[in-house]
Amino acid sequence: QVQLVESGGGLVQAGGSLRLSCAASGRTFNSYDTGWFRQAPGKEREFVAVISWTGSRILYADSVKGRFTISRDHAKNTVYLEMNSLKAEDTAVYYCARPRRGAASGSKDYRQYDTWGQGTQVTVSS
């Protein structure tokens, strides 16, 4: 079983930057994608970015393309989400997740993920 723990959230002004971390522990040797999702109050959880195990495949939501960068460090069992040029509409709880067994690689559907962290709050003030 894998456990995921997010960190790095906080309060930032519009135009600022944050770097989120997703640290994995447990059975981390399985080769899974890792995705980032976010959920604002009253809204459905939405896809942000996903990275393959090798890092060779990366996908972003259109709303964050060019501003956010996902990366991973296998030595640290950690996936990062670098967020630049933050906007008020980026305010949400951010979650990292791993897909269920058999899910298609690079899935943007949160229902295809069954291992989630506890989330980290990102608040962007305008």
Disulfide bonds with the S-S distance in Angstrom:
Cys22-Cys96 2.09
